[in-house]
Amino acid sequence: MLIDFFYTLRAARLPVSVKEYLTLLEALKKGVVGPASSDAADGAPGACSIDDFYFLSRTALVKDEKHYDKFDRAFAAYFKGVENLADFTRDIPLEWLRKNLERTLTPEELARIEKMGWDELMETLKKRFEEQKERHEGGSKWIGTGGTSPFGAYGHNPQGIRIGQDKGRNRSAVKVWDQRAYKDYDDSQELGTRNIKVALRRLRKFAREGQEVELDLDDTIRSTAANAGYLDIRMVPERHNNVKVLLLMDVGGTMDEHIARVEELFSAAKTEFKHLEFYYFHNCVYDFMWKNNRRRYSEKFPTLDIIRKYNKDYKLIFVGDATMSPYEILQPGGSVEYNNEEAGVEWLQRLTRAFPKFAWINPEPQGVWQYRQSIAVVQQIMNQRMYPLTLRGLEEAMRLLTK
């Protein structure tokens, strides 16, 4: 069974060897996860949970954290829909936030859903937690699944608080009450086209500096001719791309739809720019960012320190879909993950003041920008310096940054 899994990982261009595969089989045979099973000798994992097998196989097969993202995608593709790898007799526990209700609302029903203000929304949520004593499905009031309540998961409300859902459907939640794991963008992603690199090259600024030298052919010819034909070799410092780029990338949530294109952009940027610094944020920049999504809670970089660390000659490039609740940009405490003391707009303005050459690259199709209130807000903060993630959009953004 697992030999196909091995070939799936190899097809995903993961450096997985036969020796590591045999190590995984040996670990399963000896019952490292779940009870030992005679089936394990044939490559079956025995009676272990999908989560246990995931962590064991990742530990045995993946030797570098930079490959975790590729492994996760290959694992999900191969084991999609599998809840238990061998023990199919186990009872599946009833989950609090189970996807069992997808209501189809008529236009009249949608029209009756009223939007709550920020203060009212938070106060009402507090009261619901105090009043509710059991699980609830459907309806328009309690915390639960489905329905039109502003609190819960898999339902419909234009401005609600999402609790426990793995991803948004309507993209209108103003706060998400669960901790989510994001993945670093893969900077080794092969480009399907060289056009992105060509567009980014418009930003390159060459300077002659450093100790490495190269032949200056034109000056050598002139000096030799002026020296009555005696060879007079002239050398100059080698030219280097001297442009400095600070890349801030939105990750997680609605950005999951754009992972492939952003990875191509990230990979091209790391190839083209020698002086590239990058950080991640989610939806909007607040008082801290991070460089590793698996350690984003333990390795935080204060935004103020980032502003102080880099000189104003850095070109600032935001990459994000700017698709969120406007509260996340304009309201203190509006972050979906924690209560930020200052609104996101304050941090965006600090960054653009610190780095005068800035632009925002948006992977969302430009045709939908007019329908997203948050995109209009970000465009205004960016002084309309928002460009689509297309060849023309990148060329226009790079041309702006070179001025």
Helices and strands as residue ranges (DSSP letters): H 2-11, H 18-29, G 38-42, H 50-61, G 65-67, H 68-78, H 107-112, H 118-131, E 144-145, E 151-153, E 161-162, E 175-176, H 195-200, G 201-203, E 206-215, H 217-226, E 235-241, E 244-250, G 253-258, H 259-272, E 275-281, E 288-289, G 293-295, E 301-302, H 303-309, E 315-319, H 327-330, H 344-354, E 358-362, G 366-371, H 373-381, E 386-388, H 391-402
